[in-house]
Amino acid sequence: MPEPTFQAVPVLRMFDVAKAKAFYLDFLGMTLDWEHRFDADAPLYMQLSRGGLTLQLSEHHGDGTPGSVVYVQTDGLAGYHAEIGAKGYAFMRPGLEPAPWGGQLMEVIDPSGNRLRFSGP
């Protein structure tokens, strides 16, 4: 029997759809894969992706905990840092810092307090 494969998709809580989209789509350059609401007044659930990173954001009470951390490994951190830095996003200007284990780290905090920690060489 073959070994199963797995892909983790973090679910993060969001409180403001417009601010979440400005952060993830405009600032981080992710793509909106899909959105779902059970009806017009229901909370939004959506999926975003970029370069092998997939995240789901939810307005549903009980989905995700504000202040969660997602650790993201990348081989293009310096270029990505330059790309998002050039956008002039008013609420976040992350730096690159040395990682204790070697390489570099960049941390961004979304409008709901969730942290994405990017690590690369």
N, CA, C and O of each residue as an XYZ file, in Angstrom:
484
protein
N       0.852     -1.189      0.000
C       0.000      0.000      0.000
C       0.891      1.244      0.000
O       1.793      1.340      0.832
N       0.664      2.201     -0.910
C       1.515      3.404     -0.970
C       1.292      4.306      0.239
O       0.207      4.352      0.820
N       2.342      5.010      0.592
C       2.286      5.980      1.695
C       1.394      7.149      1.288
O       1.546      7.673      0.184
N       0.463      7.575      2.152
C      -0.390      8.717      1.794
C       0.425     10.008      1.760
O       1.460     10.117      2.417
N      -0.049     10.970      0.998
C       0.560     12.292      0.990
C      -0.381     13.268      1.690
O      -1.591     13.049      1.755
N       0.186     14.329      2.203
C      -0.585     15.300      2.974
C      -0.232     16.712      2.541
O       0.885     16.967      2.092
N      -1.164     17.614      2.674
C      -0.920     19.039      2.495
C      -1.702     19.765      3.571
O      -2.925     19.645      3.638
N      -1.016     20.511      4.407
C      -1.681     21.291      5.445
C      -2.140     22.624      4.867
O      -1.393     23.277      4.138
N      -3.365     23.028      5.188
C      -3.896     24.322      4.765
C      -4.389     25.035      6.030
O      -5.466     24.724      6.538
N      -3.600     25.989      6.536
C      -4.024     26.711      7.739
C      -5.301     27.510      7.492
O      -5.500     28.070      6.414
N      -6.159     27.552      8.510
C      -7.368     28.375      8.489
C      -7.150     29.488      9.504
O      -6.953     29.224     10.690
N      -7.185     30.734      9.037
C      -6.967     31.897      9.889
C      -8.259     32.683     10.017
O      -9.026     32.799      9.061
N      -8.489     33.212     11.187
C      -9.676     34.026     11.435
C      -9.466     35.414     10.855
O      -8.371     35.970     10.937
N     -10.517     35.972     10.268
C     -10.489     37.361      9.796
C     -11.732     38.074     10.317
O     -12.778     37.458     10.525
N     -11.599     39.380     10.524
C     -12.706     40.178     11.040
C     -13.200     41.225     10.055
O     -14.309     41.736     10.203
N     -12.392     41.550      9.051
C     -12.744     42.592      8.093
C     -12.311     42.115      6.714
O     -11.115     42.056      6.425
N     -13.269     41.774      5.863
C     -12.968     41.202      4.549
C     -12.164     42.177      3.693
O     -11.182     41.773      3.070
N     -12.556     43.445      3.648
C     -11.860     44.418      2.809
C     -10.402     44.566      3.239
O      -9.509     44.605      2.393
N     -10.158     44.648      4.538
C      -8.775     44.778      5.024
C      -7.988     43.496      4.776
O      -6.806     43.558      4.439
N      -8.614     42.350      4.936
C      -7.933     41.076      4.683
C      -7.546     40.970      3.205
O      -6.433     40.554      2.883
N      -8.455     41.344      2.315
C      -8.145     41.282      0.886
C      -7.040     42.270      0.521
O      -6.159     41.937     -0.272
N      -7.070     43.473      1.080
C      -6.005     44.446      0.803
C      -4.659     43.901      1.258
O      -3.653     44.093      0.575
N      -4.624     43.231      2.389
C      -3.380     42.686      2.921
C      -2.886     41.493      2.099
O      -1.754     41.490      1.615
N      -3.741     40.488      1.947
C      -3.307     39.237      1.316
C      -3.197     39.330     -0.208
O      -2.264     38.779     -0.793
N      -4.123     40.012     -0.846
C      -4.115     40.084     -2.299
C      -3.219     41.219     -2.803
O      -2.332     40.998     -3.627
N      -3.456     42.419     -2.308
C      -2.719     43.575     -2.813
C      -1.290     43.633     -2.274
O      -0.350     43.822     -3.046
N      -1.113     43.474     -0.963
C       0.216     43.587     -0.351
C       1.049     42.326     -0.555
O       2.166     42.404     -1.066
N       0.526     41.167     -0.163
C       1.312     39.931     -0.264
C       1.286     39.307     -1.659
O       2.060     38.389     -1.931
N       0.420     39.779     -2.539
C       0.397     39.302     -3.914
C      -0.181     37.913     -4.086
O       0.154     37.213     -5.042
N      -1.050     37.505     -3.167
C      -1.679     36.194     -3.286
C      -2.845     36.270     -4.264
O      -3.309     37.355     -4.614
N      -3.310     35.107     -4.697
C      -4.432     35.002     -5.622
C      -5.653     34.488     -4.872
O      -5.545     33.566     -4.063
N      -6.805     35.078     -5.136
C      -8.054     34.589     -4.562
C      -8.495     33.368     -5.367
O      -8.833     33.487     -6.545
N      -8.490     32.194     -4.731
C      -8.893     30.954     -5.404
C     -10.407     30.809     -5.446
O     -10.976     30.468     -6.483
N     -11.055     31.068     -4.316
C     -12.513     30.992     -4.249
C     -13.010     31.627     -2.966
O     -12.265     31.807     -2.003
N     -14.309     31.963     -2.984
C     -15.024     32.489     -1.813
C     -16.304     31.693     -1.643
O     -16.865     31.187     -2.615
N     -16.766     31.584     -0.395
C     -18.029     30.881     -0.146
C     -18.778     31.546      1.000
O     -18.201     31.890      2.031
N     -20.079     31.717      0.789
C     -21.025     32.125      1.834
C     -22.238     31.221      1.683
O     -22.651     30.913      0.565
N     -22.806     30.800      2.794
C     -24.014     29.978      2.728
C     -25.206     30.779      2.226
O     -26.098     30.232      1.579
N     -25.220     32.084      2.526
C     -26.216     33.007      1.987
C     -25.644     34.416      2.094
O     -24.538     34.595      2.604
N     -26.375     35.408      1.625
C     -25.853     36.772      1.543
C     -25.457     37.364      2.889
O     -24.587     38.233      2.947
N     -26.084     36.906      3.977
C     -25.783     37.441      5.305
C     -24.821     36.558      6.097
O     -24.504     36.876      7.243
N     -24.359     35.472      5.519
C     -23.484     34.530      6.226
C     -22.030     35.008      6.196
O     -21.649     35.795      5.329
N     -21.226     34.533      7.140
C     -19.798     34.875      7.142
C     -19.102     34.352      5.881
O     -19.518     33.356      5.289
N     -18.044     35.043      5.494
C     -17.270     34.662      4.317
C     -16.183     33.660      4.693
O     -15.578     33.750      5.761
N     -15.950     32.709      3.799
C     -14.848     31.748      3.899
C     -14.164     31.791      2.538
O     -14.829     31.644      1.513
N     -12.844     31.991      2.510
C     -12.162     32.087      1.225
C     -10.804     31.418      1.263
O     -10.216     31.220      2.326
N     -10.318     31.074      0.079
C      -8.994     30.473     -0.044
C      -8.118     31.338     -0.932
O      -8.548     31.840     -1.971
N      -6.857     31.500     -0.487
C      -5.857     32.285     -1.192
C      -4.628     31.415     -1.417
O      -4.370     30.487     -0.650
N      -3.865     31.714     -2.474
C      -2.650     30.939     -2.701
C      -1.616     31.763     -3.438
O      -1.915     32.767     -4.084
N      -0.387     31.294     -3.311
C       0.733     31.854     -4.071
C       1.924     30.911     -3.931
O       2.339     30.589     -2.817
N       2.466     30.476     -5.050
C       3.707     29.716     -5.071
C       3.757     28.515     -4.144
O       4.786     28.285     -3.508
N       2.708     27.758     -4.045
C       2.696     26.576     -3.184
C       2.170     26.837     -1.781
O       1.941     25.889     -1.029
N       1.972     28.098     -1.410
C       1.384     28.448     -0.107
C      -0.117     28.594     -0.297
O      -0.562     29.365     -1.147
N      -0.899     27.864      0.482
C      -2.354     27.968      0.463
C      -2.836     28.309      1.863
O      -2.446     27.664      2.837
N      -3.684     29.322      1.960
C      -4.287     29.736      3.233
C      -5.789     29.853      3.036
O      -6.258     30.209      1.955
N      -6.537     29.552      4.084
C      -7.968     29.808      4.081
C      -8.258     30.811      5.190
O      -7.731     30.699      6.297
N      -9.100     31.786      4.883
C      -9.490     32.818      5.834
C     -10.979     32.686      6.093
O     -11.759     32.442      5.172
N     -11.371     32.848      7.346
C     -12.760     32.634      7.720
C     -13.270     33.720      8.654
O     -12.576     34.149      9.576
N     -14.506     34.157      8.392
C     -15.215     35.053      9.319
C     -16.033     34.251     10.325
O     -16.581     34.826     11.265
N     -16.125     32.950     10.149
C     -16.946     32.117     11.033
C     -16.395     32.103     12.453
O     -15.210     31.850     12.666
N     -17.262     32.377     13.422
C     -16.882     32.307     14.826
C     -16.421     30.879     15.122
O     -17.115     29.917     14.793
N     -15.261     30.748     15.737
C     -14.743     29.432     16.074
C     -13.752     28.874     15.066
O     -13.083     27.881     15.351
N     -13.643     29.488     13.896
C     -12.635     29.064     12.919
C     -11.355     29.856     13.166
O     -11.333     31.076     13.002
N     -10.323     29.181     13.549
C      -9.047     29.841     13.789
C      -9.077     30.687     15.041
O     -10.141     31.021     15.561
N      -7.892     31.029     15.517
C      -7.726     31.849     16.700
C      -6.930     33.083     16.322
O      -5.808     32.948     15.834
N      -7.458     34.271     16.525
C      -6.685     35.472     16.206
C      -5.327     35.427     16.905
O      -5.229     35.031     18.066
N      -4.304     35.829     16.200
C      -2.953     35.797     16.759
C      -2.206     34.515     16.449
O      -1.134     34.281     17.007
N      -2.741     33.683     15.576
C      -2.061     32.447     15.193
C      -0.812     32.768     14.377
O      -0.679     33.859     13.825
N       0.105     31.791     14.310
C       1.341     31.941     13.548
C       1.391     30.854     12.484
O       1.134     29.683     12.764
N       1.729     31.257     11.253
C       1.972     30.308     10.166
C       3.432     30.491      9.764
O       3.854     31.595      9.422
N       4.196     29.407      9.806
C       5.606     29.422      9.426
C       5.706     28.996      7.967
O       5.241     27.917      7.599
N       6.313     29.841      7.136
C       6.379     29.609      5.697
C       7.839     29.576      5.259
O       8.558     30.562      5.419
N       8.277     28.454      4.708
C       9.630     28.355      4.171
C       9.616     28.729      2.697
O       8.722     28.326      1.952
N      10.621     29.506      2.280
C      10.713     29.927      0.889
C      12.165     30.011      0.472
O      13.043     30.232      1.306
N      12.423     29.836     -0.807
C      13.781     29.986     -1.314
C      13.981     31.348     -1.968
O      15.057     31.626     -2.499
N      12.966     32.195     -1.937
C      13.054     33.508     -2.580
C      12.748     34.647     -1.640
O      12.104     35.617     -2.039
N      13.193     34.554     -0.401
C      12.793     35.542      0.600
C      13.285     36.956      0.288
O      12.515     37.910      0.407
N      14.529     37.107     -0.101
C      15.053     38.459     -0.364
C      14.276     39.141     -1.485
O      13.945     40.322     -1.378
N      13.984     38.417     -2.549
C      13.217     38.985     -3.650
C      11.788     39.310     -3.251
O      11.243     40.339     -3.651
N      11.180     38.431     -2.459
C       9.810     38.667     -2.001
C       9.765     39.886     -1.082
O       8.848     40.702     -1.170
N      10.749     40.002     -0.211
C      10.844     41.162      0.685
C      10.922     42.451     -0.135
O      10.237     43.427      0.171
N      11.758     42.451     -1.174
C      11.876     43.633     -2.034
C      10.562     43.927     -2.756
O      10.163     45.084     -2.883
N       9.897     42.880     -3.224
C       8.621     43.050     -3.943
C       7.571     43.711     -3.070
O       6.956     44.696     -3.479
N       7.358     43.182     -1.874
C       6.299     43.759     -1.041
C       6.720     45.101     -0.454
O       5.874     45.961     -0.206
N       8.017     45.287     -0.230
C       8.500     46.572      0.271
C       8.267     47.705     -0.717
O       8.038     48.846     -0.317
N       8.326     47.392     -1.996
C       8.134     48.401     -3.041
C       6.673     48.836     -3.170
O       6.386     49.829     -3.838
N       5.753     48.113     -2.546
C       4.332     48.437     -2.680
C       3.895     49.615     -1.819
O       2.843     50.202     -2.072
N       4.680     49.970     -0.809
C       4.331     51.100      0.032
C       3.074     50.887      0.860
O       2.333     51.838      1.111
N       2.823     49.658      1.288
C       1.663     49.352      2.130
C       1.775     50.153      3.431
O       2.768     50.031      4.148
N       0.777     50.959      3.733
C       0.862     51.915      4.839
C       0.930     51.265      6.222
O       1.410     51.891      7.167
N       0.461     50.031      6.358
C       0.325     49.443      7.691
C       1.403     48.432      8.047
O       1.402     47.905      9.160
N       2.334     48.143      7.121
C       3.330     47.115      7.401
C       4.542     47.342      6.515
O       4.430     47.438      5.293
N       5.702     47.425      7.153
C       6.964     47.520      6.418
C       7.944     46.545      7.070
O       8.805     46.950      7.851
N       7.806     45.266      6.745
C       8.631     44.265      7.433
C      10.099     44.352      7.025
O      10.435     44.758      5.913
N      10.955     43.960      7.956
C      12.378     43.889      7.686
C      12.812     42.445      7.531
O      12.038     41.517      7.764
N      14.052     42.272      7.138
C      14.681     40.953      7.098
C      15.624     40.878      8.285
O      16.421     41.789      8.509
N      15.535     39.800      9.041
C      16.386     39.633     10.209
C      17.098     38.294     10.132
O      16.567     37.344      9.556
N      18.298     38.204     10.707
C      18.979     36.910     10.700
C      18.227     35.901     11.567
O      17.762     36.229     12.659
N      18.115     34.681     11.071
C      17.497     33.600     11.842
C      18.574     32.949     12.711
O      19.715     32.812     12.269
N      18.235     32.549     13.929
C      19.230     31.927     14.818
C      19.860     30.665     14.217
O      20.988     30.321     14.571
N      19.161     29.975     13.324
C      19.642     28.731     12.727
C      20.298     28.969     11.371
O      20.647     28.017     10.673
N      20.467     30.236     10.996
C      21.013     30.593      9.691
C      19.900     31.053      8.778
O      18.729     30.765      9.026
N      20.251     31.758      7.734
C      19.233     32.283      6.841
C      18.615     33.545      7.403
O      19.193     34.205      8.267
N      17.431     33.875      6.904
C      16.763     35.109      7.298
C      15.293     34.865      7.602
O      14.710     33.868      7.176
N      14.712     35.790      8.344
C      13.289     35.763      8.685
C      12.645     37.091      8.323
O      13.274     38.146      8.405
N      11.384     37.021      7.920
C      10.561     38.202      7.721
C       9.192     37.870      8.303
O       8.607     36.839      7.969
N       8.687     38.725      9.160
C       7.379     38.476      9.755
C       6.418     39.585      9.374
O       6.760     40.766      9.436
N       5.205     39.196      8.976
C       4.141     40.153      8.705
C       2.955     39.800      9.597
O       2.757     38.641      9.962
N       2.178     40.810      9.935
C       1.014     40.631     10.805
C      -0.203     41.125     10.048
O      -0.247     42.276      9.615
N      -1.196     40.252      9.886
C      -2.387     40.628      9.118
C      -3.320     41.502      9.953
O      -3.091     41.657     11.152
N      -4.363     42.076      9.357
C      -5.264     42.968     10.084
C      -6.003     42.318     11.254
O      -6.552     43.032     12.094
N      -6.035     40.990     11.333
C      -6.684     40.301     12.458
C      -5.685     39.833     13.501
O      -6.064     39.145     14.449
N      -4.403     40.195     13.344
C      -3.390     39.844     14.340
C      -2.682     38.527     14.089
O      -1.864     38.112     14.910
N      -2.967     37.854     12.985
C      -2.283     36.610     12.645
C      -0.898     36.945     12.083
O      -0.725     37.947     11.389
N       0.080     36.097     12.392
C       1.451     36.323     11.941
C       1.857     35.286     10.911
O       1.612     34.091     11.075
N       2.480     35.764      9.851
C       3.098     34.884      8.864
C       4.591     35.092      8.969
O       5.093     36.189      8.724
N       5.301     34.037      9.333
C       6.763     34.081      9.485
C       7.396     33.406      8.285
O       7.328     32.185      8.143
N       8.011     34.200      7.421
C       8.678     33.691      6.237
C      10.144     33.456      6.563
O      10.808     34.322      7.133
N      10.646     32.285      6.199
C      12.029     31.916      6.471
C      12.687     31.480      5.170
O      12.103     30.739      4.379
N      13.911     31.950      4.964
C      14.618     31.565      3.752
C      16.115     31.711      3.924
O      16.606     32.218      4.933
N      16.830     31.245      2.897
C      18.305     31.315      2.970
C      18.802     32.749      2.871
O      20.009     32.989      2.914
